[in-house]
Each structure stands twice: as structure tokens, then as C-alpha cells.
Amino acid sequence: MKDFDRLPKSIKKTIRYINQDVKTIEQLDRIEKKLNQQLADRRKKLMVKDL
């Protein structure tokens, strides 16, 4: 639980939402797709910055 406690509040809320309110595979797939897109975009920006 220590790792969870160190996460930003917004991430904790997202995890709780997924655990409590996502009722269908379709909802979960939409969330997963959006999170993966955002992570990939941020990764690209950080990689360009490091060059």
C-alpha cells in the first residue's frame, strides 16, 4: 500500500474509479486506450526534450 500512498491524488482517483465504477469491458478498453495514448505522447515529448 505504500506505493499507492505515494501516487498523485489524480492517479489514486483514477484507480479507484476503475475499481469501483467501471462495469463493462468496453468502458475499461476506452480508459486503457486513452491512458496509453497520453502516456505515449508524454514519453515522446520527454524523449525529444532529452535530446
DAGIRA-V575528 format. One line per field, one symbol per residue. burial: b if it has 16 or more other C-alpha atoms within 10 Angstrom, else e. A space follows every 50 residues. Layout:
BEGIN
burial=???
END
This chain:
BEGIN
burial=eeeeeeeeeeeeeeeeeeeeeeeeeeeeeeeeeeeeeeeeeeeeeeeeee e
END
